Each structure stands twice: as structure tokens, then as C-alpha cells.
Amino acid sequence: MSEEKISQLVEELSSLTVLDMSKLKSALEEKWDVKAAAAAPMMMAAPAAGDGAAAAEEATEFNVSLDEVPADKKIAVIKVIREITGLGLKEAKELVESAPKVVKEAAPKAESDEIVKKLTDAGAKASAKGV
């Protein structure tokens, strides 16, 4: 694959919304008969191997945490969690009920801000911490 083609593919993938990424992940899992969750820990380990001083200057990836969910906002927050993560209803409900919990790991700044905004708009308390 040429460098130009790779760059073009990276640009296209970078423009996807969280929901579109979730749909893409599901489609690839179905097509290739694999589970993408197994690859996530390896992807997380790669940035840690880089230069620690450069990472300390400014975080480029953030872990988004669901900190607190008021009882009267639980249904709205579950809907947002399902949209963000692609989880089923049962799994999303369990995640919301187990708050504080990390919802998204190693998300770019723009994506983490979008997720925090969606969660707070739904009535939850959420935060993003640099990794």
C-alpha cells in the first residue's frame, strides 16, 4: 500500500464520529470474524514506550471517566454510553451503575471533549484525564 493511500485512509478514519467508529469496528469484527477488544491493550501499551519527557509536556490522549450519575438521569446516560461505546443495553446499564468508571481510553482531545459534553448534557458528571 502506498504512503499516499495510507495517509488518505488515516484522514478518512480521523474524520469519523464515535458512533461511526463503533459501527466500523462491529463491521470489521463481523467481516474478519475477530474481536477488536483483544487488540486494545496492545494499542494502549505502545504510547507508553515513547519518550516520557515529551508525554509529560502535553497529553494528546485522554481517558474519559463517568464519575457520577444521578438516579433520575440514568436512562439518558445509558443511551449516551451505548452511543459512545457500542455496548448492548445490559452492558451499558452495568457500566453506568458501576460509576466511577472509565468509559473511553486513549481518546484524542477533541473526541474526549465531545464525550464529556455528551455525558454532562445527559446529566452525568464526567471528566477527561491525560494519559
N, C-alpha and C positions, 0 to 999 in steps of 0.2 A: 504494500500500500504506500503510495507516495506521501511525502510530507505535506503537500498541499491538501490532499484528500483527508489526511488525519486532522489538520488544522480546521478544515471546513466542518468535519464531524464534531470536533470539540466545540466549535462555535454554536452549532445547532443544538448540541446537548446542553450547553450552558444557558441557552435561552428557554429551556423547558421550565414549566411551573412544577411545584412539588407534586401536584396531582398527576401531571403528565409523566413525571419521572416514575411515580408509583405504578402507573399503567404500563409504562415501558418495561419496568422491572418484572411485572407479572407476565407480560407477553414474552419476554426473553426466557423466563423460567419455564413457561409452558413450551415454547419452541425448542429449547435445548434440554428440557427435562432435568433441570437443576434447581437448587435452592440458593438464591443470592445471599441469604443471611450468613452462610458459611464463609463467604469471602470478606465480609465486613471487618472482622478482627484483623485480617492481614492488611487491609487498606488503612486501618487505624494505626497500625504499627509503623508504617512507612514514614510518616512525618516525624515521628519521634527519633528516627535515626539521623535526622538532619542536624545542622548546627544549632545548639541550644541558645547561644547568644542572639542569633538572628530571630529565633522564635520568641525570645523574651521581649524584644523591642516592640513588636506589634503582632497580635494574634490575627490570623487570617481565617481560622476555623473556630467554630463555637459549638458548644454543647448546649442545647436548648432544654431547659427543665420546666416541668409543670410543677409549680410549688404548692399551690393550694386551689381547691375547687369548692365554692360554696354549694351546699346541697341543692339549692333552687336553680343552679346553673349547670348541674351535672349533665343533663341531656344535651344541651347546646355544646358543651365542651367535648363530650363523646363524639358528636358529629364532626367537630373540627379535628379531633385526634384521628378519626377514621380517614378524613380527607388528607391529612398530613402524612400519615404512616401507611395507609392502605390496609390497616388491620381490619379484621372482622369485628362485628358488634361485640361479641363476648370478650375478645382480647382488648379492645379499646376501653370497654367498661372496666375491666380489671386494671388496666394501666391508670385510668382516671381515679379509681378508688384507692390505688396504692401510692398516690401523690404524697410527698415529693418524689418525682421520678424523671429521669432523662427521657425526653421524647425523641430527640434527633441528635445524633452525634456527628461531629466534624462537619457541620453545615457552614457554607460560606457566609460572610457577614450579611449580605443582602437577604439571603434565604432565612437566616436565623432571625433577623429583624421582622421579616414577613410572618414567620411562625409565631413569634412572641406577640405581634399585633393581633393576629387571628385569635390566639388564645385569650388575650386580655379583652378583646371585643366580645368574646363569648362569655366573659365574666370570671375567668380564671386568673390566678396570679402566676406569671411565668417569667423566666429570666434566661439570659444567654451569657455563658461564661466562656472566655477564650481558652483554647487548649494549646 
